[in-house]
């Protein structure tokens, strides 16, 4: 998935193979099997092109990460405590990104700040906010990994496709 997300365009098995072979020895059939499995699980869509397929991510890396965070939070027996613990683990840069994201979601007139991360008014006004992502388009059903609910592979965040790392390392 890392290659498909990074390139942000439809890719062939051959393209992925050639890129992976720069790092390690890997067989064409291995890459083909992985991409086929990702297709069957709903992570990529494919279109025939001659005798081959072109594979394209159904979701961005950012949408996938957001779905994982949402799942972890909603499955907690104490969501508020989980959020407090999560905020406590964040670096200053991550807290600033959180403030920027909240401003985008709530609008510029919002004054919400995560606990312990207040900024001076001048700082808050000078902070540059990224463009808001488009609304995720999802469908109900089975998620990769077997959990019911929103399939993170069906949510799309067009504005920032490389915002987070793929936790699967693929």
OpenMM code with the backbone's topology and positions (N, CA, C; nanometers):
from openmm import Vec3, app, unit

residues = "UNK UNK UNK UNK UNK UNK UNK UNK UNK UNK UNK UNK UNK UNK UNK UNK UNK UNK UNK UNK UNK UNK UNK UNK UNK UNK UNK UNK UNK UNK UNK UNK UNK UNK UNK UNK UNK UNK UNK UNK UNK UNK UNK UNK UNK UNK UNK UNK UNK UNK UNK UNK UNK UNK UNK UNK UNK UNK UNK UNK UNK UNK UNK UNK UNK UNK UNK UNK UNK UNK UNK UNK UNK UNK UNK UNK UNK UNK UNK UNK UNK UNK UNK UNK UNK UNK UNK UNK UNK UNK UNK UNK UNK UNK UNK UNK UNK UNK UNK UNK UNK UNK UNK UNK UNK UNK UNK UNK UNK UNK UNK UNK UNK UNK UNK UNK UNK UNK UNK UNK UNK UNK UNK UNK UNK UNK UNK UNK UNK UNK UNK UNK UNK UNK UNK UNK UNK UNK UNK UNK UNK UNK UNK UNK UNK UNK UNK UNK UNK UNK UNK UNK UNK UNK UNK UNK UNK UNK UNK UNK UNK UNK UNK UNK UNK UNK UNK UNK UNK UNK".split()
positions = [
    Vec3(0.0829, -0.1202, 0.0000),
    Vec3(0.0000, 0.0000, 0.0000),
    Vec3(0.0863, 0.1251, 0.0000),
    Vec3(0.2039, 0.1170, 0.0588),
    Vec3(0.2889, 0.2359, 0.0645),
    Vec3(0.3172, 0.2904, -0.0752),
    Vec3(0.3502, 0.2040, -0.1678),
    Vec3(0.3792, 0.2487, -0.3049),
    Vec3(0.2544, 0.3070, -0.3709),
    Vec3(0.1430, 0.2397, -0.3561),
    Vec3(0.0190, 0.2861, -0.4190),
    Vec3(-0.0200, 0.4218, -0.3623),
    Vec3(-0.0108, 0.4383, -0.2299),
    Vec3(-0.0427, 0.5672, -0.1677),
    Vec3(0.0582, 0.6745, -0.2096),
    Vec3(0.1861, 0.6398, -0.2089),
    Vec3(0.2906, 0.7381, -0.2402),
    Vec3(0.2746, 0.7930, -0.3823),
    Vec3(0.2495, 0.7052, -0.4770),
    Vec3(0.2402, 0.7476, -0.6164),
    Vec3(0.1070, 0.8149, -0.6470),
    Vec3(0.0029, 0.7821, -0.5703),
    Vec3(-0.1275, 0.8468, -0.5840),
    Vec3(-0.1790, 0.8457, -0.7284),
    Vec3(-0.1635, 0.7307, -0.7926),
    Vec3(-0.2126, 0.7112, -0.9287),
    Vec3(-0.2269, 0.5607, -0.9509),
    Vec3(-0.3000, 0.5192, -1.0517),
    Vec3(-0.3096, 0.3756, -1.0796),
    Vec3(-0.1725, 0.3184, -1.1171),
    Vec3(-0.1390, 0.2029, -1.0606),
    Vec3(-0.0082, 0.1403, -1.0834),
    Vec3(-0.0265, -0.0036, -1.1298),
    Vec3(0.0733, -0.0535, -1.2008),
    Vec3(0.0726, -0.1933, -1.2443),
    Vec3(0.1589, -0.2760, -1.1491),
    Vec3(0.1394, -0.4063, -1.1543),
    Vec3(0.2224, -0.4972, -1.0760),
    Vec3(0.3690, -0.4767, -1.1135),
    Vec3(0.3979, -0.4607, -1.2425),
    Vec3(0.5351, -0.4433, -1.2897),
    Vec3(0.5996, -0.3180, -1.2273),
    Vec3(0.5256, -0.2075, -1.2202),
    Vec3(0.5810, -0.0848, -1.1609),
    Vec3(0.6158, -0.1058, -1.0137),
    Vec3(0.5263, -0.1680, -0.9404),
    Vec3(0.5512, -0.1930, -0.7984),
    Vec3(0.6689, -0.2886, -0.7829),
    Vec3(0.6718, -0.3930, -0.8653),
    Vec3(0.7807, -0.4905, -0.8618),
    Vec3(0.9153, -0.4221, -0.8836),
    Vec3(0.9262, -0.3433, -0.9891),
    Vec3(1.0533, -0.2775, -1.0207),
    Vec3(1.0988, -0.1854, -0.9086),
    Vec3(1.0048, -0.1178, -0.8440),
    Vec3(1.0406, -0.0300, -0.7337),
    Vec3(1.0867, -0.1111, -0.6124),
    Vec3(1.0158, -0.2184, -0.5808),
    Vec3(1.0541, -0.3030, -0.4676),
    Vec3(1.1879, -0.3718, -0.4908),
    Vec3(1.2158, -0.4087, -0.6152),
    Vec3(1.3416, -0.4780, -0.6455),
    Vec3(1.4637, -0.3900, -0.6245),
    Vec3(1.4452, -0.2605, -0.6132),
    Vec3(1.5582, -0.1723, -0.5809),
    Vec3(1.6030, -0.1932, -0.4364),
    Vec3(1.5122, -0.2471, -0.3523),
    Vec3(1.5425, -0.2692, -0.2115),
    Vec3(1.5720, -0.4148, -0.1797),
    Vec3(1.5045, -0.5071, -0.2480),
    Vec3(1.5193, -0.6493, -0.2163),
    Vec3(1.4751, -0.7338, -0.3348),
    Vec3(1.5093, -0.8609, -0.3288),
    Vec3(1.4676, -0.9544, -0.4325),
    Vec3(1.3251, -0.9995, -0.4016),
    Vec3(1.2377, -0.9882, -0.5006),
    Vec3(1.0979, -1.0261, -0.4818),
    Vec3(1.0420, -1.0726, -0.6158),
    Vec3(0.9541, -1.1697, -0.6122),
    Vec3(0.8984, -1.2275, -0.7346),
    Vec3(0.7756, -1.1501, -0.7820),
    Vec3(0.7565, -1.1478, -0.9129),
    Vec3(0.6399, -1.0849, -0.9748),
    Vec3(0.5119, -1.1419, -0.9150),
    Vec3(0.5069, -1.2750, -0.9005),
    Vec3(0.3842, -1.3387, -0.8504),
    Vec3(0.3534, -1.2983, -0.7062),
    Vec3(0.4555, -1.2685, -0.6276),
    Vec3(0.4334, -1.2233, -0.4903),
    Vec3(0.3632, -1.0884, -0.4898),
    Vec3(0.4134, -0.9954, -0.5710),
    Vec3(0.3524, -0.8618, -0.5792),
    Vec3(0.2108, -0.8732, -0.6350),
    Vec3(0.1934, -0.9568, -0.7358),
    Vec3(0.0612, -0.9759, -0.7954),
    Vec3(-0.0376, -1.0321, -0.6920),
    Vec3(0.0067, -1.1273, -0.6129),
    Vec3(-0.0795, -1.1871, -0.5102),
    Vec3(-0.1179, -1.0840, -0.4047),
    Vec3(-0.0215, -1.0043, -0.3599),
    Vec3(-0.0508, -0.9021, -0.2584),
    Vec3(-0.1507, -0.8008, -0.3131),
    Vec3(-0.1293, -0.7522, -0.4344),
    Vec3(-0.2238, -0.6554, -0.4924),
    Vec3(-0.3617, -0.7172, -0.5140),
    Vec3(-0.3669, -0.8433, -0.5529),
    Vec3(-0.4957, -0.9112, -0.5677),
    Vec3(-0.5653, -0.9244, -0.4323),
    Vec3(-0.4906, -0.9595, -0.3286),
    Vec3(-0.5482, -0.9681, -0.1937),
    Vec3(-0.6006, -0.8329, -0.1473),
    Vec3(-0.5248, -0.7265, -0.1732),
    Vec3(-0.5700, -0.5919, -0.1372),
    Vec3(-0.6979, -0.5562, -0.2121),
    Vec3(-0.7079, -0.5981, -0.3374),
    Vec3(-0.8289, -0.5749, -0.4162),
    Vec3(-0.9470, -0.6501, -0.3554),
    Vec3(-0.9273, -0.7758, -0.3218),
    Vec3(-1.0349, -0.8567, -0.2637),
    Vec3(-1.0815, -0.8027, -0.1292),
    Vec3(-0.9917, -0.7393, -0.0538),
    Vec3(-1.0265, -0.6831, 0.0769),
    Vec3(-1.0853, -0.5422, 0.0660),
    Vec3(-1.0857, -0.4856, -0.0533),
    Vec3(-1.1441, -0.3531, -0.0723),
    Vec3(-1.0497, -0.2366, -0.0516),
    Vec3(-0.9212, -0.2624, -0.0437),
    Vec3(-0.8230, -0.1559, -0.0241),
    Vec3(-0.7853, -0.0863, -0.1545),
    Vec3(-0.7901, -0.1591, -0.2664),
    Vec3(-0.7590, -0.1013, -0.3970),
    Vec3(-0.8686, -0.1410, -0.4959),
    Vec3(-0.8855, -0.0568, -0.5965),
    Vec3(-0.9732, -0.0940, -0.7086),
    Vec3(-0.8805, -0.1196, -0.8257),
    Vec3(-0.9288, -0.1955, -0.9213),
    Vec3(-0.8433, -0.2233, -1.0360),
    Vec3(-0.9240, -0.2149, -1.1640),
    Vec3(-0.8517, -0.1786, -1.2701),
    Vec3(-0.9106, -0.1738, -1.4035),
    Vec3(-0.8166, -0.2467, -1.4982),
    Vec3(-0.8765, -0.3246, -1.5869),
    Vec3(-0.7958, -0.3985, -1.6840),
    Vec3(-0.7349, -0.3018, -1.7847),
    Vec3(-0.6098, -0.3280, -1.8169),
    Vec3(-0.5392, -0.2526, -1.9200),
    Vec3(-0.4610, -0.3554, -2.0010),
    Vec3(-0.5178, -0.3945, -2.1132),
    Vec3(-0.4575, -0.5036, -2.1908),
    Vec3(-0.4695, -0.6326, -2.1122),
    Vec3(-0.3572, -0.7016, -2.0936),
    Vec3(-0.3580, -0.8269, -2.0179),
    Vec3(-0.3254, -0.8063, -1.8708),
    Vec3(-0.3035, -0.6825, -1.8311),
    Vec3(-0.2670, -0.6522, -1.6921),
    Vec3(-0.3759, -0.5664, -1.6272),
    Vec3(-0.3598, -0.5431, -1.4983),
    Vec3(-0.4487, -0.4533, -1.4242),
    Vec3(-0.3702, -0.3329, -1.3770),
    Vec3(-0.4410, -0.2217, -1.3634),
    Vec3(-0.3883, -0.1033, -1.2946),
    Vec3(-0.4634, -0.0945, -1.1628),
    Vec3(-0.3887, -0.0833, -1.0538),
    Vec3(-0.4447, -0.0789, -0.9194),
    Vec3(-0.4369, 0.0636, -0.8655),
    Vec3(-0.5440, 0.1053, -0.7959),
    Vec3(-0.5493, 0.2398, -0.7391),
    Vec3(-0.6068, 0.2310, -0.5982),
    Vec3(-0.5494, 0.3057, -0.5051),
    Vec3(-0.5979, 0.3058, -0.3668),
    Vec3(-0.7405, 0.3581, -0.3613),
    Vec3(-0.8213, 0.2956, -0.2786),
    Vec3(-0.9591, 0.3399, -0.2584),
    Vec3(-0.9601, 0.4480, -0.1508),
    Vec3(-0.8631, 0.4449, -0.0622),
    Vec3(-0.8530, 0.5391, 0.0493),
    Vec3(-0.7137, 0.5996, 0.0524),
    Vec3(-0.7033, 0.7128, 0.1161),
    Vec3(-0.5707, 0.7706, 0.1376),
    Vec3(-0.5141, 0.7187, 0.2685),
    Vec3(-0.3868, 0.7378, 0.2853),
    Vec3(-0.3197, 0.7011, 0.4094),
    Vec3(-0.3798, 0.7787, 0.5268),
    Vec3(-0.4094, 0.9056, 0.5065),
    Vec3(-0.4668, 0.9894, 0.6126),
    Vec3(-0.6044, 0.9379, 0.6548),
    Vec3(-0.6872, 0.9010, 0.5596),
    Vec3(-0.8206, 0.8491, 0.5926),
    Vec3(-0.8097, 0.7168, 0.6675),
    Vec3(-0.7151, 0.6336, 0.6290),
    Vec3(-0.6925, 0.5066, 0.6975),
    Vec3(-0.6514, 0.5319, 0.8424),
    Vec3(-0.5557, 0.6214, 0.8641),
    Vec3(-0.5093, 0.6526, 0.9992),
    Vec3(-0.6232, 0.7109, 1.0831),
    Vec3(-0.7041, 0.7977, 1.0235),
    Vec3(-0.8170, 0.8565, 1.0954),
    Vec3(-0.9163, 0.7491, 1.1380),
    Vec3(-0.9430, 0.6536, 1.0513),
    Vec3(-1.0360, 0.5446, 1.0851),
    Vec3(-0.9802, 0.4594, 1.1992),
    Vec3(-0.8491, 0.4337, 1.1985),
    Vec3(-0.7880, 0.3574, 1.3075),
    Vec3(-0.8011, 0.4324, 1.4401),
    Vec3(-0.7741, 0.5630, 1.4387),
    Vec3(-0.7863, 0.6421, 1.5606),
    Vec3(-0.9305, 0.6441, 1.6101),
    Vec3(-1.0249, 0.6599, 1.5182),
    Vec3(-1.1654, 0.6613, 1.5559),
    Vec3(-1.2064, 0.5270, 1.6162),
    Vec3(-1.1633, 0.4170, 1.5565),
    Vec3(-1.1954, 0.2846, 1.6098),
    Vec3(-1.1406, 0.2677, 1.7514),
    Vec3(-1.0158, 0.3052, 1.7716),
    Vec3(-0.9545, 0.2907, 1.9036),
    Vec3(-1.0301, 0.3744, 2.0071),
    Vec3(-1.0657, 0.4952, 1.9710),
    Vec3(-1.1359, 0.5834, 2.0638),
    Vec3(-1.2749, 0.5315, 2.0965),
    Vec3(-1.3501, 0.4908, 1.9956),
    Vec3(-1.4869, 0.4465, 2.0195),
    Vec3(-1.4939, 0.3113, 2.0894),
    Vec3(-1.3893, 0.2312, 2.0832),
    Vec3(-1.3894, 0.1016, 2.1507),
    Vec3(-1.3426, 0.1101, 2.2957),
    Vec3(-1.2979, 0.2276, 2.3384),
    Vec3(-1.2524, 0.2455, 2.4757),
    Vec3(-1.3719, 0.2459, 2.5704),
    Vec3(-1.3517, 0.1901, 2.6909),
    Vec3(-1.4593, 0.1954, 2.7896),
    Vec3(-1.4688, 0.3335, 2.8536),
    Vec3(-1.3665, 0.4182, 2.8338),
    Vec3(-1.3684, 0.5554, 2.8836),
    Vec3(-1.3051, 0.6452, 2.7774),
    Vec3(-1.3832, 0.6851, 2.6757),
    Vec3(-1.3272, 0.7644, 2.5656),
    Vec3(-1.2588, 0.8934, 2.6095),
    Vec3(-1.3138, 0.9621, 2.7099),
    Vec3(-1.2521, 1.0877, 2.7559),
    Vec3(-1.1134, 1.0614, 2.8127),
    Vec3(-1.0992, 0.9580, 2.8942),
    Vec3(-0.9680, 0.9241, 2.9506),
    Vec3(-0.8709, 0.8831, 2.8409),
    Vec3(-0.9208, 0.8111, 2.7397),
    Vec3(-0.8350, 0.7708, 2.6281),
    Vec3(-0.7822, 0.8936, 2.5547),
    Vec3(-0.8693, 0.9931, 2.5333),
    Vec3(-0.8250, 1.1162, 2.4669),
    Vec3(-0.7218, 1.1908, 2.5504),
    Vec3(-0.7453, 1.2010, 2.6816),
    Vec3(-0.6494, 1.2693, 2.7688),
    Vec3(-0.5139, 1.1991, 2.7623),
    Vec3(-0.5136, 1.0670, 2.7689),
    Vec3(-0.3877, 0.9927, 2.7608),
    Vec3(-0.3207, 1.0142, 2.6248),
    Vec3(-0.4006, 1.0143, 2.5189),
    Vec3(-0.3476, 1.0354, 2.3842),
    Vec3(-0.2858, 1.1744, 2.3720),
    Vec3(-0.3559, 1.2780, 2.4181),
    Vec3(-0.3020, 1.4143, 2.4122),
    Vec3(-0.1720, 1.4235, 2.4919),
    Vec3(-0.1655, 1.3515, 2.6045),
    Vec3(-0.0451, 1.3534, 2.6870),
    Vec3(0.0753, 1.2919, 2.6180),
    Vec3(0.0542, 1.2045, 2.5219),
    Vec3(0.1639, 1.1410, 2.4481),
    Vec3(0.2137, 1.2267, 2.3324),
    Vec3(0.1403, 1.3314, 2.2984),
    Vec3(0.1728, 1.4105, 2.1790),
    Vec3(0.2919, 1.5028, 2.2002),
    Vec3(0.3666, 1.5219, 2.0942),
    Vec3(0.4748, 1.6206, 2.0939),
    Vec3(0.4131, 1.7588, 2.0749),
    Vec3(0.4931, 1.8622, 2.0955),
    Vec3(0.4433, 1.9988, 2.0725),
    Vec3(0.3956, 2.0171, 1.9283),
    Vec3(0.4683, 1.9578, 1.8329),
    Vec3(0.4298, 1.9694, 1.6924),
    Vec3(0.2955, 1.9001, 1.6662),
    Vec3(0.2764, 1.7845, 1.7289),
    Vec3(0.1495, 1.7135, 1.7124),
    Vec3(0.0339, 1.7920, 1.7751),
    Vec3(0.0592, 1.8534, 1.8911),
    Vec3(-0.0460, 1.9356, 1.9529),
    Vec3(-0.0819, 2.0542, 1.8635),
    Vec3(0.0183, 2.1131, 1.7996),
    Vec3(-0.0106, 2.2247, 1.7086),
    Vec3(-0.0922, 2.1748, 1.5901),
    Vec3(-0.0597, 2.0597, 1.5374),
    Vec3(-0.1375, 2.0022, 1.4268),
    Vec3(-0.2807, 1.9748, 1.4718),
    Vec3(-0.2978, 1.9291, 1.5959),
    Vec3(-0.4321, 1.9056, 1.6498),
    Vec3(-0.5090, 2.0373, 1.6599),
    Vec3(-0.4447, 2.1421, 1.7114),
    Vec3(-0.5109, 2.2740, 1.7204),
    Vec3(-0.5527, 2.3214, 1.5812),
    Vec3(-0.4641, 2.3053, 1.4841),
    Vec3(-0.4962, 2.3468, 1.3472),
    Vec3(-0.6150, 2.2678, 1.2932),
    Vec3(-0.6166, 2.1375, 1.3189),
    Vec3(-0.7257, 2.0532, 1.2705),
    Vec3(-0.8584, 2.0931, 1.3357),
    Vec3(-0.8559, 2.1210, 1.4651),
    Vec3(-0.9792, 2.1627, 1.5347),
    Vec3(-1.0284, 2.2959, 1.4785),
    Vec3(-0.9371, 2.3876, 1.4523),
    Vec3(-0.9769, 2.5162, 1.3920),
    Vec3(-1.0448, 2.4950, 1.2566),
    Vec3(-0.9923, 2.4029, 1.1780),
    Vec3(-1.0512, 2.3742, 1.0466),
    Vec3(-1.1919, 2.3187, 1.0625),
    Vec3(-1.2074, 2.2245, 1.1536),
    Vec3(-1.3371, 2.1597, 1.1730),
    Vec3(-1.4385, 2.2552, 1.2349),
    Vec3(-1.3969, 2.3328, 1.3362),
    Vec3(-1.4904, 2.4198, 1.4072),
    Vec3(-1.4993, 2.5598, 1.3486),
    Vec3(-1.4061, 2.5989, 1.2680),
    Vec3(-1.4056, 2.7331, 1.2107),
    Vec3(-1.3085, 2.8228, 1.2845),
    Vec3(-1.2683, 2.9330, 1.2226),
    Vec3(-1.1647, 3.0197, 1.2796),
    Vec3(-1.2076, 3.0893, 1.4086),
    Vec3(-1.3365, 3.1017, 1.4362),
    Vec3(-1.3810, 3.1700, 1.5578),
    Vec3(-1.3698, 3.0815, 1.6813),
    Vec3(-1.3383, 2.9559, 1.6650),
    Vec3(-1.3275, 2.8621, 1.7764),
    Vec3(-1.2046, 2.8944, 1.8600),
    Vec3(-1.2173, 2.8781, 1.9921),
    Vec3(-1.1033, 2.9019, 2.0798),
    Vec3(-1.0650, 2.7758, 2.1562),
    Vec3(-1.1095, 2.6579, 2.1126),
    Vec3(-1.0795, 2.5332, 2.1816),
    Vec3(-0.9311, 2.5023, 2.1742),
    Vec3(-0.8766, 2.4545, 2.2847),
    Vec3(-0.7371, 2.4102, 2.2907),
    Vec3(-0.7320, 2.2812, 2.3712),
    Vec3(-0.6530, 2.1822, 2.3301),
    Vec3(-0.6365, 2.0649, 2.4148),
    Vec3(-0.5686, 2.1042, 2.5442),
    Vec3(-0.6023, 2.0406, 2.6538),
    Vec3(-0.5523, 2.0733, 2.7866),
    Vec3(-0.4004, 2.0832, 2.7882),
    Vec3(-0.3498, 2.1911, 2.8499),
    Vec3(-0.2059, 2.2078, 2.8643),
    Vec3(-0.1358, 2.2539, 2.7385),
    Vec3(-0.2106, 2.2981, 2.6370),
    Vec3(-0.1454, 2.3374, 2.5118),
    Vec3(-0.1911, 2.4752, 2.4661),
    Vec3(-0.2288, 2.5616, 2.5624),
    Vec3(-0.2769, 2.6941, 2.5248),
    Vec3(-0.1666, 2.7721, 2.4542),
    Vec3(-0.2079, 2.8577, 2.3615),
    Vec3(-0.1124, 2.9435, 2.2923),
    Vec3(-0.1551, 3.0868, 2.3122),
    Vec3(-0.0599, 3.1759, 2.3001),
    Vec3(-0.0916, 3.3179, 2.3091),
    Vec3(-0.1758, 3.3571, 2.1893),
    Vec3(-0.2623, 3.4591, 2.2035),
    Vec3(-0.3474, 3.4988, 2.0902),
    Vec3(-0.2674, 3.5283, 1.9642),
    Vec3(-0.1514, 3.5920, 1.9769),
    Vec3(-0.0722, 3.6231, 1.8578),
    Vec3(-0.0261, 3.4951, 1.7891),
    Vec3(0.0129, 3.3947, 1.8694),
    Vec3(0.0548, 3.2672, 1.8104),
    Vec3(-0.0605, 3.2009, 1.7377),
    Vec3(-0.1763, 3.2009, 1.8022),
    Vec3(-0.2919, 3.1342, 1.7427),
    Vec3(-0.3288, 3.1983, 1.6101),
    Vec3(-0.3201, 3.3309, 1.6017),
    Vec3(-0.3575, 3.3971, 1.4777),
    Vec3(-0.2531, 3.3800, 1.3698),
    Vec3(-0.1260, 3.3644, 1.4092),
    Vec3(-0.0216, 3.3524, 1.3077),
    Vec3(-0.0024, 3.2084, 1.2612),
    Vec3(-0.0626, 3.1138, 1.3328),
    Vec3(-0.0473, 2.9733, 1.2912),
    Vec3(-0.1150, 2.9520, 1.1570),
    Vec3(-0.0419, 2.8885, 1.0674),
    Vec3(-0.0962, 2.8621, 0.9343),
    Vec3(-0.1701, 2.7306, 0.9349),
    Vec3(-0.2962, 2.7307, 0.8951),
    Vec3(-0.3768, 2.6095, 0.8940),
    Vec3(-0.3750, 2.5477, 0.7554),
    Vec3(-0.3641, 2.4143, 0.7505),
    Vec3(-0.3716, 2.3480, 0.6200),
    Vec3(-0.5127, 2.3552, 0.5651),
    Vec3(-0.5268, 2.3332, 0.4352),
    Vec3(-0.6585, 2.3339, 0.3729),
    Vec3(-0.7421, 2.2200, 0.4288),
    Vec3(-0.8709, 2.2430, 0.4537),
    Vec3(-0.9531, 2.1360, 0.5095),
    Vec3(-0.9709, 2.0226, 0.4103),
    Vec3(-0.9700, 1.8993, 0.4622),
    Vec3(-0.9910, 1.7859, 0.3728),
    Vec3(-1.1349, 1.7786, 0.3282),
    Vec3(-1.1567, 1.7151, 0.2140),
    Vec3(-1.2925, 1.6931, 0.1674),
    Vec3(-1.3612, 1.5927, 0.2572),
    Vec3(-1.4927, 1.5901, 0.2580),
    Vec3(-1.5620, 1.4952, 0.3444),
    Vec3(-1.5350, 1.3528, 0.2990),
    Vec3(-1.5100, 1.2624, 0.3961),
    Vec3(-1.4849, 1.1243, 0.3564),
    Vec3(-1.6112, 1.0612, 0.3009),
    Vec3(-1.5948, 0.9845, 0.1952),
    Vec3(-1.7073, 0.9126, 0.1363),
    Vec3(-1.6888, 0.7668, 0.1719),
    Vec3(-1.7726, 0.7159, 0.2575),
    Vec3(-1.7554, 0.5781, 0.3015),
    Vec3(-1.8815, 0.4988, 0.2799),
    Vec3(-1.8695, 0.3705, 0.2928),
    Vec3(-1.9862, 0.2854, 0.2881),
    Vec3(-1.9779, 0.1882, 0.4030),
    Vec3(-2.0930, 0.1491, 0.4541),
    Vec3(-2.0975, 0.0540, 0.5641),
    Vec3(-2.0503, -0.0819, 0.5156),
    Vec3(-1.9960, -0.1594, 0.6057),
    Vec3(-1.9556, -0.2939, 0.5678),
    Vec3(-1.8387, -0.3432, 0.6486),
    Vec3(-1.7754, -0.4457, 0.6035),
    Vec3(-1.6644, -0.5078, 0.6725),
    Vec3(-1.5358, -0.4334, 0.6418),
    Vec3(-1.4635, -0.3956, 0.7491),
    Vec3(-1.3349, -0.3300, 0.7337),
    Vec3(-1.2266, -0.4335, 0.7146),
    Vec3(-1.1168, -0.3961, 0.6487),
    Vec3(-1.0024, -0.4847, 0.6487),
    Vec3(-0.9638, -0.5114, 0.7935),
    Vec3(-0.9373, -0.6343, 0.8269),
    Vec3(-0.9080, -0.6720, 0.9634),
    Vec3(-1.0275, -0.7359, 1.0306),
    Vec3(-1.1452, -0.7343, 0.9673),
    Vec3(-1.2599, -0.8051, 1.0167),
    Vec3(-1.3502, -0.7279, 1.1094),
    Vec3(-1.3312, -0.5984, 1.1310),
    Vec3(-1.4164, -0.5220, 1.2196),
    Vec3(-1.5317, -0.4612, 1.1416),
    Vec3(-1.6560, -0.4715, 1.1935),
    Vec3(-1.7689, -0.4117, 1.1229),
    Vec3(-1.7640, -0.2597, 1.1335),
    Vec3(-1.8335, -0.1916, 1.0443),
    Vec3(-1.8398, -0.0459, 1.0462),
    Vec3(-1.7861, 0.0128, 0.9188),
    Vec3(-1.7358, 0.1329, 0.9281),
    Vec3(-1.6802, 0.2011, 0.8117),
    Vec3(-1.5536, 0.1313, 0.7655),
    Vec3(-1.5429, 0.1141, 0.6375),
    Vec3(-1.4230, 0.0554, 0.5792),
    Vec3(-1.3258, 0.1687, 0.5520),
    Vec3(-1.2099, 0.1734, 0.6231),
    Vec3(-1.1181, 0.2845, 0.6011),
    Vec3(-1.0681, 0.2900, 0.4577),
    Vec3(-1.0740, 0.1793, 0.3869),
    Vec3(-1.0291, 0.1765, 0.2484),
    Vec3(-1.1288, 0.2449, 0.1567),
    Vec3(-1.2465, 0.2771, 0.2077),
    Vec3(-1.3466, 0.3417, 0.1240),
    Vec3(-1.3620, 0.4895, 0.1572),
    Vec3(-1.2792, 0.5417, 0.2492),
    Vec3(-1.2832, 0.6832, 0.2821),
    Vec3(-1.1714, 0.7536, 0.2074),
    Vec3(-1.1962, 0.8732, 0.1639),
    Vec3(-1.1008, 0.9431, 0.0804),
    Vec3(-1.0677, 1.0786, 0.1419),
    Vec3(-0.9410, 1.1141, 0.1491),
    Vec3(-0.8951, 1.2453, 0.1915),
    Vec3(-0.8056, 1.2971, 0.0796),
    Vec3(-0.8638, 1.3718, -0.0130),
    Vec3(-0.7931, 1.4122, -0.1350),
    Vec3(-0.6840, 1.5157, -0.1093),
    Vec3(-0.6937, 1.5935, -0.0001),
    Vec3(-0.6035, 1.7063, 0.0190),
    Vec3(-0.4625, 1.6669, 0.0608),
    Vec3(-0.4466, 1.5575, 0.1394),
    Vec3(-0.3160, 1.5256, 0.1934),
    Vec3(-0.2920, 1.3754, 0.1921),
    Vec3(-0.2630, 1.3165, 0.0767),
    Vec3(-0.2525, 1.1714, 0.0663),
    Vec3(-0.1365, 1.1102, 0.1429),
    Vec3(-0.0331, 1.1846, 0.1740),
    Vec3(0.0831, 1.1281, 0.2418),
    Vec3(0.0986, 1.1795, 0.3835),
    Vec3(-0.0106, 1.2167, 0.4480),
    Vec3(-0.0046, 1.2812, 0.5771),
    Vec3(0.0445, 1.1901, 0.6887),
    Vec3(0.0181, 1.0618, 0.6823),
    Vec3(0.0578, 0.9727, 0.7906),
    Vec3(0.1250, 0.8495, 0.7336),
    Vec3(0.1883, 0.7774, 0.8238),
    Vec3(0.2539, 0.6539, 0.7835),
    Vec3(0.1560, 0.5393, 0.7842),
    Vec3(0.1768, 0.4426, 0.7012),
    Vec3(0.0950, 0.3226, 0.6970),
    Vec3(0.1399, 0.2324, 0.8106),
    Vec3(0.0534, 0.2051, 0.9112),
    Vec3(0.0947, 0.1235, 1.0243),
    Vec3(0.1267, -0.0213, 0.9871),
    Vec3(0.0800, -0.0674, 0.8733),
    Vec3(0.1098, -0.2048, 0.8326),
    Vec3(0.2485, -0.2167, 0.7722),
    Vec3(0.3103, -0.1039, 0.7365),
    Vec3(0.4426, -0.1043, 0.6772),
    Vec3(0.4441, -0.1466, 0.5314),
    Vec3(0.3270, -0.1563, 0.4707),
    Vec3(0.3208, -0.1998, 0.3306),
    Vec3(0.3176, -0.0825, 0.2387),
] * unit.nanometer
topology = app.Topology()
chain = topology.addChain("A")
for resn in residues:
    res = topology.addResidue(resn, chain)
    for name in ("N", "CA", "C"):
        topology.addAtom(name, app.Element.getBySymbol(name[0]), res)
